[in-house]
Amino acid sequence: MKKIFFFFLFFLTTGMLIAQKKVVRIAEKELSKGNIKTAWDTLQYALQHDETKGDANTWYLKGLILQNIAKSPDPAIRSLVDIPVKQAYEAYEKALQIDEGKVRNKINLQLNDLYIIAVTNGSEAFEKKDYNMALDMFELSLKIETAPIFKNIVDTSMMYNCGLAALNAKNYDKAIEYFKKAAQYGYNGGVTYSLLRTAYSEKGDSAAALRTLQEGFEKYPNDLNMIVDLVNYYIVAQKVEDALKYLSIAKEKEPNNASFYFAEGTLYEKLNDFEKAEAAYKKATEIDANSFNAWYNLGVLYYNKAVKIFDAASNEKDDAKYQKLLEEGNEVLKQCIPFLEQAHKIDPKEETCAKTLRGLYFRLQMKDKYDAINAEMGW
């Protein structure tokens, strides 16, 4: 009787194993016919039974089905599971842990396709401004390529993409991590250092931001983006002399860039150097005659000069000297009008410039121009 019982138990166990392996084969066949949902639903039975859930082939098939779900053009199929491409990778990892020799070659045949799906998903998420998802997908792409069990290669462009996604997702620690890696391999030159600096700045680490810029400049002294970043950093930090030093280098690299001369003008204004500020602004207008900011700042430069003269007049007790200062101030105001008029011509809808002109016309009793600008602006 005991022999019959043990024989029956052996037969039952063996029969269940055969039955579950048959389920795996059925799921595989359904997948080969393009019936992805049926394949997925069928495989769930094998994944729930001890006889097959510990088989590397079962997990390989799970990964393969998930991979097909991820790249399906049918939204209903893609929505069967969350982030199928990520789950596919995890299934392949599980299969390799169970029996690497049994499935390694089969999985290797799928890796390029899996990588492309992850990159595509990441790019689509980035375009939709879903930066956290983009980072997740780009990190997965990088993981596929760098895992020793797979290709074990260095993909610097994907490191850079991870950094971009992280920066936009405001995940500054990860942005720093990936941009530093990309920079170590020299990817994208000074641009990577500039972005790394941005990540440090956004995190509030100004010391690290400056070190990054200086390191980038030392490594890429001819990279204009790197130089401009240093200029901007020192401008924001109110370190005018340092900003002027790097601005001089930028002008040497690109002498016909009007924005450099405009920036130089603003810096010399901070130093109260009227002549150098005026020369810089005028150079900017020579290079770009349609630079509203350069023409406007020229006008404001003279306007502020006049204000200082009027301030001196208000403190003058001698009537003759007072009258002389007033006349001198009015003459300087007249000099600023052509610059502001040129700025107004370039951007007639800009109200600050128009209102400044109207005030000047009124003060200097230029009635025709005063009436004209009021009519033009609808005041």
C-alpha positions in Angstrom: 0.0 0.0 0.0 2.9 2.4 0.9 4.5 1.7 -2.5 1.3 2.6 -4.3 1.0 5.8 -2.3 4.5 6.9 -3.0 4.1 6.1 -6.7 0.9 8.1 -6.8 2.6 11.1 -5.1 5.6 10.9 -7.5 3.2 10.7 -10.4 1.1 13.7 -9.1 4.2 15.8 -8.5 5.7 15.0 -11.9 2.4 15.6 -13.6 2.1 19.0 -12.0 5.6 19.9 -13.1 4.9 18.8 -16.7 1.6 20.7 -16.6 3.2 23.9 -15.5 6.0 23.6 -18.0 3.3 23.1 -20.6 1.8 26.4 -19.5 5.1 28.2 -20.1 5.3 26.6 -23.6 1.7 27.8 -24.3 2.6 31.3 -23.2 5.7 31.2 -25.4 3.6 30.0 -28.4 1.0 32.7 -27.9 3.7 35.4 -27.8 5.2 34.0 -31.1 1.7 34.5 -32.7 1.6 38.1 -31.5 -1.1 37.4 -28.8 0.8 39.4 -26.2 -2.1 39.8 -23.6 -2.9 36.1 -23.8 0.7 35.2 -23.4 1.0 37.5 -20.4 -2.2 36.2 -18.7 -1.1 32.6 -19.4 2.3 33.0 -17.9 0.9 34.2 -14.6 -0.1 30.6 -13.7 3.5 29.5 -14.1 4.8 32.4 -12.0 2.5 31.3 -9.1 3.6 27.7 -8.9 6.8 26.5 -7.2 7.4 24.0 -10.0 8.0 26.8 -12.6 8.4 30.1 -10.7 12.0 29.0 -9.9 12.9 28.2 -13.5 15.2 30.6 -15.3 13.2 30.1 -18.6 10.0 31.2 -16.9 11.6 34.5 -15.9 13.3 34.9 -19.3 9.9 34.5 -20.9 8.4 37.0 -18.5 11.0 39.5 -19.5 10.4 38.8 -23.2 6.7 39.3 -22.9 7.2 42.5 -20.9 9.6 43.7 -23.6 6.9 43.2 -26.2 4.4 45.0 -24.1 6.7 47.9 -23.8 7.2 48.3 -27.6 3.6 47.5 -28.6 1.9 50.2 -30.7 -1.3 49.4 -28.9 -1.9 51.6 -25.8 -4.2 49.0 -24.3 -1.3 46.5 -24.4 1.3 49.0 -23.1 -1.0 49.7 -20.1 -1.2 46.0 -19.0 1.6 46.8 -16.5 3.4 49.8 -15.1 6.7 50.7 -16.8 7.0 47.3 -18.6 10.6 48.0 -19.9 11.9 48.3 -16.4 10.0 45.2 -15.3 11.5 43.3 -18.3 15.0 44.2 -17.2 14.3 43.0 -13.7 12.8 39.7 -15.0 16.0 39.1 -17.1 18.1 39.8 -14.0 16.1 37.3 -12.0 16.5 34.7 -14.7 20.3 35.2 -14.7 20.4 34.9 -10.9 18.6 31.5 -11.1 20.6 30.0 -13.9 22.9 32.3 -15.9 24.2 29.6 -18.2 20.7 28.5 -19.2 19.5 32.0 -20.4 22.5 34.2 -20.8 22.7 33.9 -24.6 19.0 34.3 -25.1 18.9 37.4 -23.0 22.0 38.9 -24.8 20.0 38.8 -28.0 17.3 41.0 -26.5 19.5 43.7 -24.9 19.9 46.0 -27.9 16.1 46.1 -28.4 15.6 46.6 -24.6 18.1 49.5 -24.6 16.4 51.2 -27.6 13.0 50.9 -25.9 14.3 52.5 -22.7 16.0 55.3 -24.6 12.9 55.9 -26.7 10.7 56.0 -23.6 13.1 58.4 -21.9 13.2 60.7 -24.9 9.4 60.8 -25.2 9.1 61.5 -21.5 11.7 64.3 -21.7 9.8 65.9 -24.6 6.6 65.8 -22.5 8.5 67.4 -19.6 8.0 64.3 -17.4 11.6 64.6 -16.3 11.4 62.1 -13.4 10.2 59.4 -15.9 12.9 60.5 -18.4 15.6 60.1 -15.7 14.2 56.7 -14.7 14.4 55.5 -18.3 17.8 57.0 -19.1 19.2 55.4 -15.9 17.8 52.1 -17.0 19.4 52.5 -20.4 22.7 53.2 -18.7 22.2 50.2 -16.4 21.6 47.9 -19.3 24.8 49.0 -21.0 27.1 49.2 -18.0 26.1 46.0 -16.1 29.1 43.6 -16.2 26.9 40.7 -17.0 25.8 42.4 -20.1 28.0 44.8 -22.2 30.0 46.6 -19.5 30.6 49.7 -21.7 30.8 53.4 -20.9 28.0 55.4 -22.5 29.0 59.1 -21.9 26.1 60.5 -23.9 23.7 58.6 -21.7 25.4 59.9 -18.6 24.9 63.4 -20.0 21.2 62.6 -20.7 20.7 61.4 -17.2 22.3 64.6 -15.9 19.9 66.7 -18.1 16.8 64.9 -17.0 17.9 65.1 -13.3 18.6 68.8 -13.6 15.2 69.5 -15.1 13.6 67.3 -12.5 15.4 69.4 -9.8 17.2 66.3 -8.6 20.4 68.2 -8.2 22.4 65.5 -6.4 21.9 63.1 -9.3 22.5 65.8 -11.9 25.9 66.5 -10.2 26.6 62.8 -10.1 26.0 62.2 -13.8 27.5 65.5 -15.1 30.7 64.8 -13.1 30.9 61.4 -14.7 30.4 62.8 -18.2 33.0 65.5 -17.5 35.6 62.9 -16.4 35.3 61.4 -19.9 35.5 64.8 -21.5 32.0 64.6 -22.9 30.6 67.8 -24.5 33.5 69.9 -23.3 32.8 73.1 -21.4 29.0 72.7 -21.8 29.0 69.8 -19.3 30.9 71.9 -16.8 28.5 74.7 -17.2 25.6 72.4 -16.5 27.4 71.0 -13.5 27.9 74.5 -12.2 24.2 75.1 -12.7 23.3 72.1 -10.6 25.7 73.2 -7.8 24.2 76.7 -7.9 20.6 75.5 -7.8 21.6 73.3 -4.8 23.0 76.4 -3.1 26.6 75.4 -3.2 28.3 78.5 -4.6 31.8 77.5 -3.6 31.5 74.2 -5.6 29.9 76.1 -8.5 32.9 78.4 -8.7 35.4 75.5 -8.4 33.6 73.8 -11.3 33.8 76.8 -13.5 37.5 77.4 -12.8 38.2 73.7 -13.4 36.2 73.8 -16.7 38.1 77.0 -17.8 41.5 75.4 -17.0 40.5 72.3 -19.0 38.8 74.2 -21.9 40.4 77.7 -22.0 39.2 78.2 -25.5 35.6 77.2 -24.8 33.5 80.4 -25.1 30.6 79.0 -23.2 32.9 78.4 -20.3 34.3 81.9 -20.4 30.8 83.5 -20.6 29.7 81.4 -17.6 32.5 82.7 -15.6 31.6 86.3 -16.6 28.0 85.8 -15.6 29.0 84.1 -12.3 31.2 87.1 -11.4 28.5 89.6 -12.5 25.9 88.0 -10.2 28.5 87.8 -7.4 29.1 91.6 -7.9 32.8 90.9 -8.5 33.2 93.4 -11.3 37.0 93.3 -11.8 36.9 89.5 -12.1 34.0 89.7 -14.6 35.9 92.3 -16.7 38.9 90.0 -16.8 37.0 87.1 -18.3 35.0 89.4 -20.4 38.2 90.7 -22.0 39.0 87.0 -22.9 35.6 86.5 -24.3 35.9 89.6 -26.6 39.2 88.3 -27.9 37.5 85.0 -28.8 34.5 86.7 -30.4 35.2 90.4 -31.1 32.0 91.0 -33.0 29.6 89.9 -30.2 27.6 93.0 -29.3 26.4 91.4 -26.0 30.0 91.3 -24.7 30.4 95.0 -25.1 26.9 95.7 -23.6 27.9 93.6 -20.6 31.2 95.5 -20.4 29.2 98.8 -20.4 27.1 97.7 -17.5 30.2 96.7 -15.5 31.9 100.0 -16.1 28.7 101.8 -15.0 29.0 99.9 -11.7 32.6 101.3 -11.4 31.2 104.8 -12.2 33.5 105.0 -15.2 31.4 107.0 -17.6 33.8 107.2 -20.5 34.5 103.5 -20.6 30.8 102.6 -20.2 29.9 105.0 -23.0 32.6 103.6 -25.3 31.4 100.0 -24.6 27.8 100.8 -25.3 28.6 102.7 -28.4 30.7 99.7 -29.7 27.7 97.5 -29.0 25.5 99.7 -31.2 28.1 99.8 -33.9 28.1 96.0 -34.0 24.4 95.6 -33.7 22.5 98.8 -34.7 19.2 97.2 -33.5 20.3 96.5 -30.0 17.5 98.1 -27.9 19.4 97.5 -24.7 22.6 99.2 -25.8 20.8 102.3 -27.1 18.6 102.5 -24.1 21.5 102.1 -21.6 23.4 104.8 -23.5 20.5 107.2 -22.9 20.2 106.1 -19.3 23.9 106.6 -18.8 23.6 110.3 -19.8 20.3 110.6 -17.9 22.0 109.4 -14.7 24.9 111.8 -15.4 22.4 114.7 -15.6 20.8 113.5 -12.3 24.1 113.8 -10.5 24.5 117.3 -11.8 21.0 118.3 -10.6 21.8 116.7 -7.2 24.9 118.9 -7.0 22.8 121.9 -8.0 20.3 121.2 -5.2 23.1 121.5 -2.7 24.6 124.7 -4.2 23.9 127.9 -2.3 25.5 130.2 -4.8 22.7 131.2 -7.2 25.0 131.8 -10.2 26.6 128.4 -9.8 23.2 126.9 -9.2 21.9 128.3 -12.5 25.1 127.1 -14.3 24.6 123.6 -13.0 21.0 123.5 -14.1 22.0 124.5 -17.6 24.7 122.0 -17.7 22.3 119.2 -16.5 19.8 120.2 -19.1 22.4 120.0 -21.8 23.3 116.5 -20.7 19.6 115.6 -20.8 19.4 116.8 -24.4 22.3 114.5 -25.2 20.5 111.4 -23.9 17.4 112.0 -26.1 18.8 110.7 -29.5 19.8 107.4 -27.8 16.5 106.9 -26.2 14.7 107.9 -29.4 16.7 105.2 -31.3 15.8 102.7 -28.6 12.1 103.7 -28.9 12.3 103.3 -32.7 13.5 99.8 -32.3 10.9 98.8 -29.7 8.0 101.4 -29.8 5.9 99.3 -27.4 8.4 99.4 -24.6 6.8 101.7 -22.1 9.7 102.6 -19.8 11.7 104.1 -22.6 8.6 105.9 -24.0 7.7 107.3 -20.6 11.3 108.5 -20.0 11.2 110.3 -23.3 7.9 111.9 -22.5 9.3 113.2 -19.2 12.3 114.6 -21.0 10.2 116.3 -23.7 8.1 117.9 -21.0 11.1 119.1 -18.9 12.9 120.5 -21.9 9.7 122.1 -23.2 9.7 120.1 -26.5 5.9 120.4 -27.0 5.7 118.9 -30.5 7.5 115.8 -29.5 5.6 115.6 -26.2 2.3 115.7 -28.0 3.5 113.2 -30.6 4.5 110.5 -28.2 1.4 110.9 -26.2 -0.7 110.4 -29.3 1.5 107.5 -30.4 1.2 105.7 -27.1 -2.4 106.6 -26.5 -1.8 108.5 -23.3 
